[in-house]
């Protein structure tokens, strides 16, 4: 019998386990992961950026947890000797019509209490000599790290506290009873006082397995990347982002210097035909059917039809992908790019077709469900874990208090 069972061994599930031990040092915790290693999916395919929180609505979880998380993640890496680099980034306006959008983003960054600055083209050239821009925002607190390495350290800390991490174990059903939760898996039954759902791409399904219907569904969007050939890496010094299109809920193709020295270029954003589909050819009939029979998806698709088609064109045309990158760095040529691994974003959509635009936590009788944790969840993972742990009643009152969680 465990005090807490966490479903999902990605960075959010592992940070939650770590945060539980910070609050309840004598707790008995198990992390249940269906793959053969931790951090296999969203975490392991992450671009590795330590985000600042500049893009997000002031006061939202994303804004607060990204800002706080960039600091706590940096401190964690320093403490545990994990390679990281607070290299900073620039958000670049390349067209006159983007200048008002850049100004709006700057004001939002100030509202989010970030130490950012506006710079003109001359200063931008000093920072990024190969970037073509009219003006930019410099975000010095942004950085890079390997989140798989961070997750492995989280897992090590959980194990050092006596926690169990069960790999190759898939949750099939969850029964919340009066005094315990019974979790049926492919490897037998697990009992716990509280179950915490951090299943990422499958968080809505795990919530359903526990008997909770939500007004949202996880829809997978694949982000495809190229990387610069080694001899062209000199073109990118830090992190280089475009001004995001306010009409489209993704950040646009950008350049990311990775902690291993590589430089990624991308991503686009296209519908995944499989929740864990990292290749164009990956296909799962159940996953795709769930998406295509969900009214919320079609409402979203009709709203962003033009932008969505442009993303698909970039997916199949390297020339168009290159053209998008050339808006930031004109010197980039098709031959400078080689394919890089893709990632998948687990985006929760509501029935009305709107994207859930913040981290979303649902409280159950004896369960807590983290039902929307896309980017910047890796940056914010330590803070998300703290928030989940904060919502747990005092351990001595678990039996009585669990049914009254708000």
C-alpha positions in Angstrom: 0.0 0.0 0.0 1.5 3.3 -1.1 0.5 6.8 0.1 0.8 8.2 -3.4 0.9 6.6 -6.8 1.9 8.8 -9.7 0.9 7.8 -13.2 3.5 8.9 -15.7 7.3 9.0 -15.5 7.9 12.2 -17.5 9.4 15.3 -16.0 6.1 16.5 -14.5 5.4 13.1 -12.8 8.9 12.8 -11.5 9.0 16.4 -10.2 5.7 15.8 -8.4 7.2 12.7 -6.7 10.2 14.8 -5.6 7.9 17.6 -4.3 5.8 15.1 -2.4 9.0 13.9 -0.6 9.9 17.5 0.2 6.5 17.9 1.9 6.0 14.4 3.3 9.5 12.9 3.9 8.1 9.7 5.2 5.6 9.0 2.5 5.6 5.9 0.4 5.6 6.9 -3.3 5.4 4.9 -6.5 5.8 6.2 -10.0 4.1 4.1 -12.7 5.6 4.3 -16.2 4.5 2.2 -19.2 7.8 2.6 -21.0 11.1 0.9 -20.3 12.7 4.2 -19.2 11.6 7.5 -17.7 11.2 10.7 -19.8 10.5 8.8 -23.0 7.9 11.0 -24.7 7.3 14.7 -24.5 10.2 15.2 -22.0 12.7 13.1 -24.1 11.7 14.9 -27.3 11.9 18.4 -25.8 13.9 21.1 -27.4 15.6 21.8 -24.1 14.7 25.4 -23.7 14.5 27.0 -20.3 11.7 29.4 -21.0 11.2 32.8 -19.3 7.4 33.1 -19.4 7.2 36.1 -21.6 4.4 34.8 -23.9 1.8 33.9 -21.3 -1.2 35.7 -19.8 -0.1 37.7 -16.7 -1.2 35.9 -13.6 -1.6 32.5 -15.3 0.1 29.3 -14.1 2.2 29.3 -17.2 3.4 32.9 -16.7 4.1 32.4 -12.9 5.5 28.9 -13.1 7.7 29.6 -16.1 9.2 32.6 -14.4 9.7 30.8 -11.1 10.7 27.6 -12.9 13.4 29.2 -14.9 15.1 30.1 -11.6 14.4 26.9 -9.8 15.5 24.8 -12.8 18.7 26.7 -13.0 19.3 26.3 -9.3 18.6 22.6 -9.5 21.1 22.2 -12.4 23.7 24.1 -10.5 23.2 22.0 -7.4 23.4 18.7 -9.2 26.1 19.6 -11.8 23.7 19.2 -14.8 25.0 20.9 -17.9 23.0 24.0 -18.7 23.6 27.4 -20.2 21.6 30.6 -19.5 22.5 31.9 -22.9 19.5 34.2 -23.4 17.3 34.7 -26.5 16.1 37.3 -28.8 12.6 37.7 -30.2 12.9 39.4 -33.5 10.5 41.5 -35.6 11.5 41.2 -39.3 8.6 43.2 -40.8 7.2 46.7 -40.0 3.8 45.2 -39.2 5.4 43.1 -36.5 6.7 46.1 -34.5 3.4 46.8 -32.7 3.2 43.0 -31.9 6.7 43.2 -30.5 5.8 46.2 -28.4 2.8 44.3 -27.0 4.9 41.3 -26.2 7.4 43.6 -24.4 4.6 45.1 -22.3 3.4 41.6 -21.4 6.9 40.6 -20.4 7.1 43.6 -18.1 3.7 42.6 -16.6 5.2 39.2 -16.0 8.0 40.8 -14.0 10.8 39.8 -16.4 14.0 41.7 -16.7 13.9 42.1 -20.5 14.9 44.9 -22.8 14.1 46.3 -26.3 17.0 46.5 -28.7 17.3 48.1 -32.1 18.8 46.4 -35.2 22.3 47.5 -34.5 22.4 46.0 -31.1 20.7 42.9 -32.4 23.6 42.5 -34.9 26.1 42.6 -32.1 24.3 39.7 -30.3 23.3 37.7 -33.4 25.3 39.0 -36.4 23.5 36.9 -39.0 19.9 37.7 -38.0 17.9 40.2 -40.1 15.6 42.2 -37.8 14.2 45.7 -37.4 14.1 45.4 -33.6 14.0 42.7 -31.0 13.4 41.9 -27.3 16.4 40.5 -25.5 15.4 37.9 -22.9 18.6 37.2 -20.9 17.1 34.6 -18.5 16.3 32.1 -21.2 18.6 29.1 -21.4 19.1 25.5 -22.5 19.4 22.1 -20.8 18.8 18.4 -21.4 15.5 17.7 -19.7 16.0 13.9 -20.0 19.1 14.3 -17.8 17.1 16.5 -15.4 14.4 13.8 -15.2 16.9 11.1 -14.5 18.1 13.1 -11.5 14.5 13.6 -10.3 14.1 9.8 -10.5 17.3 9.3 -8.6 16.2 11.6 -5.8 12.8 9.7 -5.6 14.7 6.4 -5.3 17.0 7.8 -2.7 14.0 8.6 -0.6 12.8 5.0 -0.9 10.3 5.6 -3.7 9.6 3.0 -6.3 9.6 3.5 -10.0 7.8 0.8 -11.9 8.8 0.6 -15.6 7.0 -1.3 -18.3 3.8 -1.0 -16.3 0.7 0.3 -18.0 -2.4 1.6 -16.0 -5.6 0.0 -17.3 -8.2 0.9 -14.7 -8.4 3.1 -11.6 -11.0 2.5 -8.9 -11.4 5.2 -6.2 -12.8 3.6 -3.0 -13.6 5.2 0.3 -10.2 4.6 1.9 -7.9 3.8 -1.0 -7.4 3.8 -4.7 -7.0 0.5 -6.6 -5.0 0.7 -9.8 -5.1 -2.2 -12.2 -2.1 -2.5 -14.4 -0.7 -5.0 -16.9 1.7 -6.1 -14.1 -0.9 -6.5 -11.3 -2.7 -4.4 -8.8 -1.3 -1.4 -7.0 -3.1 0.2 -4.0 -2.5 3.8 -2.8 -4.1 6.5 -0.7 -4.1 9.0 -3.6 -3.3 8.7 -7.3 -1.8 11.6 -9.3 -2.3 11.6 -13.0 0.7 13.0 -14.9 0.3 10.9 -18.0 0.9 13.7 -20.5 -0.3 12.5 -23.9 -2.7 10.1 -22.2 -3.8 12.3 -19.3 -7.4 12.5 -20.5 -7.6 8.7 -20.8 -6.2 8.1 -17.3 -8.7 10.6 -16.0 -11.4 8.6 -17.8 -10.0 5.3 -16.4 -10.6 6.8 -13.0 -14.2 7.7 -13.9 -13.8 11.4 -14.6 -15.3 13.0 -17.7 -13.7 16.2 -18.7 -14.8 18.8 -21.3 -11.5 18.4 -23.1 -9.5 15.9 -25.1 -5.8 15.6 -25.7 -5.0 16.2 -29.4 -1.4 15.5 -30.5 0.5 18.0 -32.6 3.8 16.9 -34.1 6.6 19.5 -34.2 9.1 18.7 -37.0 12.6 20.0 -36.9 15.8 20.3 -39.0 19.2 20.9 -37.6 22.0 22.9 -39.0 25.0 21.1 -40.4 28.0 21.4 -38.0 29.8 23.9 -40.3 26.8 26.2 -40.2 26.3 26.3 -36.5 28.2 29.6 -36.3 25.1 31.3 -37.7 23.3 31.0 -34.3 24.8 32.3 -31.1 21.9 32.0 -28.7 18.2 31.3 -29.1 16.4 33.2 -31.9 12.6 33.4 -32.1 10.2 35.3 -34.4 7.4 37.5 -33.1 4.6 35.0 -32.6 1.5 35.2 -34.8 -1.3 36.3 -32.3 -3.8 34.5 -34.6 -2.1 31.1 -34.3 -1.4 29.4 -31.0 2.1 28.2 -31.7 5.4 30.2 -31.6 6.6 29.7 -35.2 9.8 28.2 -36.5 12.9 29.4 -34.5 16.5 28.5 -33.9 17.5 26.7 -30.7 21.1 26.1 -29.7 21.2 22.7 -27.9 23.3 21.9 -24.8 25.3 19.4 -26.9 26.3 22.1 -29.4 23.8 21.2 -32.1 21.4 23.8 -33.5 17.8 22.9 -34.1 15.6 24.8 -36.5 11.8 24.5 -36.2 9.2 23.4 -35.4 6.2 23.5 -37.5 3.0 22.2 -36.0 0.9 19.5 -37.7 -1.7 17.1 -36.5 -0.3 13.8 -35.3 -2.0 10.6 -36.5 -0.8 8.9 -33.3 -0.4 10.3 -29.8 3.1 9.1 -29.7 3.7 9.6 -33.4 7.2 11.1 -34.0 7.3 10.2 -37.7 5.0 11.3 -40.6 4.2 7.6 -41.2 3.2 6.9 -37.6 -0.4 6.0 -37.4 -2.8 4.7 -34.7 -6.4 4.1 -35.8 -7.8 4.6 -32.3 -5.9 7.8 -31.7 -6.8 9.3 -35.1 -10.4 8.3 -34.8 -10.7 10.0 -31.4 -9.4 13.2 -32.9 -11.4 13.1 -36.1 -14.7 12.4 -34.2 -14.2 15.1 -31.7 -16.1 18.2 -32.5 -13.7 20.5 -30.7 -11.0 19.5 -33.2 -13.0 20.5 -36.2 -14.0 23.8 -34.7 -10.3 24.5 -34.1 -9.3 23.3 -37.6 -11.9 25.6 -39.3 -10.7 28.6 -37.3 -7.0 28.0 -38.3 -7.5 26.5 -41.8 -5.1 28.9 -43.6 -2.4 28.7 -40.9 -2.8 24.9 -40.7 -2.3 24.4 -44.4 0.8 26.5 -44.3 2.2 24.2 -41.5 1.4 21.1 -43.7 3.1 22.7 -46.7 6.2 23.2 -44.6 6.0 19.6 -43.4 6.3 18.3 -46.9 8.4 21.1 -48.5 11.9 21.6 -47.3 12.1 24.7 -49.5 9.1 26.3 -47.7 10.5 25.4 -44.4 13.8 27.0 -45.4 12.0 30.1 -46.6 10.4 30.5 -43.2 13.8 30.2 -41.5 15.3 32.8 -44.0 13.0 35.4 -42.6 15.3 35.4 -39.5 18.6 34.3 -41.0 18.7 35.1 -44.8 22.0 33.1 -45.2 20.3 29.8 -44.5 20.1 27.5 -47.5 18.3 24.1 -48.0 21.6 22.3 -48.0 22.5 23.7 -44.6 19.6 21.7 -43.0 19.4 18.0 -42.2 16.4 16.2 -40.6 16.2 16.1 -36.8 13.9 14.2 -34.4 10.4 15.5 -34.0 8.4 16.1 -30.8 4.8 15.8 -30.0 2.8 18.4 -28.0 -0.1 17.0 -25.9 -2.5 19.9 -26.3 -5.9 19.8 -24.6 -8.8 21.0 -26.6 -12.2 22.0 -25.3 -15.5 21.0 -26.8 -15.9 24.5 -28.2 -12.7 24.2 -30.2 -10.6 26.4 -28.0 -7.2 25.4 -26.7 -6.8 25.0 -23.0 -4.3 27.9 -22.7 -3.0 27.2 -19.2 -1.8 24.3 -17.1 -5.0 22.5 -15.9 -5.3 20.5 -12.7 -8.5 18.6 -11.9 -9.2 17.5 -8.3 -10.9 14.1 -7.8 -12.1 12.3 -4.7 -8.8 10.5 -4.2 -7.0 11.7 -7.3 -5.3 14.7 -8.8 -5.2 15.0 -12.6 -2.7 17.2 -14.4 -4.7 17.4 -17.7 -2.9 20.0 -19.7 0.9 20.5 -19.4 2.4 21.3 -22.7 5.3 23.7 -23.1 6.6 25.4 -20.9 5.9 22.4 -18.6 9.5 21.2 -18.6 10.7 24.6 -17.5 7.9 24.8 -15.0 8.1 21.2 -13.8 9.5 21.9 -10.4 6.9 24.5 -9.8 4.1 22.3 -11.1 5.2 19.5 -8.8 5.1 21.9 -5.8 1.6 23.0 -6.8 0.4 19.4 -6.9 2.0 18.6 -3.6 0.5 21.7 -2.1 -3.0 20.5 -3.0 -2.5 17.3 -1.0 -4.1 17.4 2.4 -1.9 16.8 5.5 -0.8 13.1 5.5 -2.2 12.5 8.9 -5.7 13.4 7.6 -5.6 11.7 4.2 -8.5 9.4 4.9 -10.7 12.2 6.1 -9.6 15.1 4.0 -9.1 13.6 0.5 -12.8 13.9 -0.3 -12.9 17.6 0.4 -10.0 18.7 -1.8 -10.9 21.9 -3.6 
